[in-house]
Amino acid sequence: MNKITEFGDDDLIGLDKFGVRLLKFIEVEHSFVEGGLVLALNSRFGFGKSTFLEMWKSYLEALPEEERPLIIPLNAWESDYYGDALFSLISALIEYLESHNNTVRAKGIKDAARDIAWVATAIGGQIAEKATGINAVDAGNFAQGKRNEREGARILSHDSFSIFQKRKEAMGRLKTEIKNLIESEKRPLLFIVDELDRCRPDFAISYLESIKHIFDCKGATFILAADRDHLENSARTAFGPDLVFDEYFRKFVHREVSLPSISDQSYRRIATKYVHYYLQNEGLRNCAMELSDARLKNITEFCAGLKLSPRQIQEVFRVLGHLLQFPEQGKLLDGICLGSIAMSVLRVGRPELYKELGSRKLEPMEIYEILSNLFENHVNWWFGIFLSGFRWSKDEAADLKAKLEENSTPFEGLYWPDWGNSGFREIYEKIEDLTDFAS
């Protein structure tokens, strides 16, 4: 599907109003922090953080120049591969300045960052010399002496105290250059950081520390999009299980906001979009389920009951697309279609329950309790679908009727005859076959 980059008809979750409120929130919050403002945008994986940031960036870029911040987007996970959080931040800033013809400021920041790199090289050389007896810095200086002189690079003294002093000075110069940049701009700098929760724990922590120590300047704002639980796991990995994460996180982040939860109306919009893309694509796929409003409602209700993310819903439709594809015209019985919807959603959202249904390990009242927790309405209706899909024998059905009546659950009218000879077991086996094929 096409990437969603703007608020509008493709904004299936309806985040445009949240985007406007977020900008106003930032403008006010600047007055209540001493240095830079760091805001954490919290949401679970797959619930639309990246999509929102892309749309919000487009919204900000369309504002009048006097209202528009200077936007610097960063993908922390892409930088994780290189292993240095500070230089990934600096590199993005330099790239932005150079692309906007601010070469003077870019050069000042680049020179300060180069000094830090020389210190890091010296530290690495000391470690290598202890391990191998070879001083990599001296070797490099000898080989590239002329180039060092031409570029004005300083050869560092290698004692630990000198290196510490040089690093401290270099960090101070870098922070001063960034502060001068921010103060020289009439508009605030907005760093939009995505995918921080996908990074290695040590890199994620280093990222937070770099923001705190180097970019803590009035006029700079950081939006950190991340799953808070994953960041907490990263911090505990780095500092131990006894870490009080709330207090630790508060050192780096001034405010936390959560991406709005998905409404029932949004679930329906997402399902409507995916139905025609994945299930009935003219010339590519013929769906054996009647694509009626009723079936769309069934899919929406089940996805909302499990509170699936948009990414998970997309996976549900991929499974359904393969499961319900038939080469010839014709429609499946309603019971099979409804069972296919239930099993496809459960495979993505509750895989353990999906397997238990496929192997018929659950008792009827266990199923009823599960469905009662998923749905506010239509519990008995869905219960009937599930009972029918188990293919009970006459004796089993008689026992089941007695158990249901003991629990004041009506049995009559629950059974769906439109299953033919299929059941949950057959649907499960077919999904597993197509999953093996797809992998």
Summary of the structure (lengths in Angstrom):
residues: 439
radius of gyration: 29.0
end to end distance: 20.2
largest distance: 93.3
contacts: 1301
relative contact order: 0.10
helix: 63%
strand: 8%
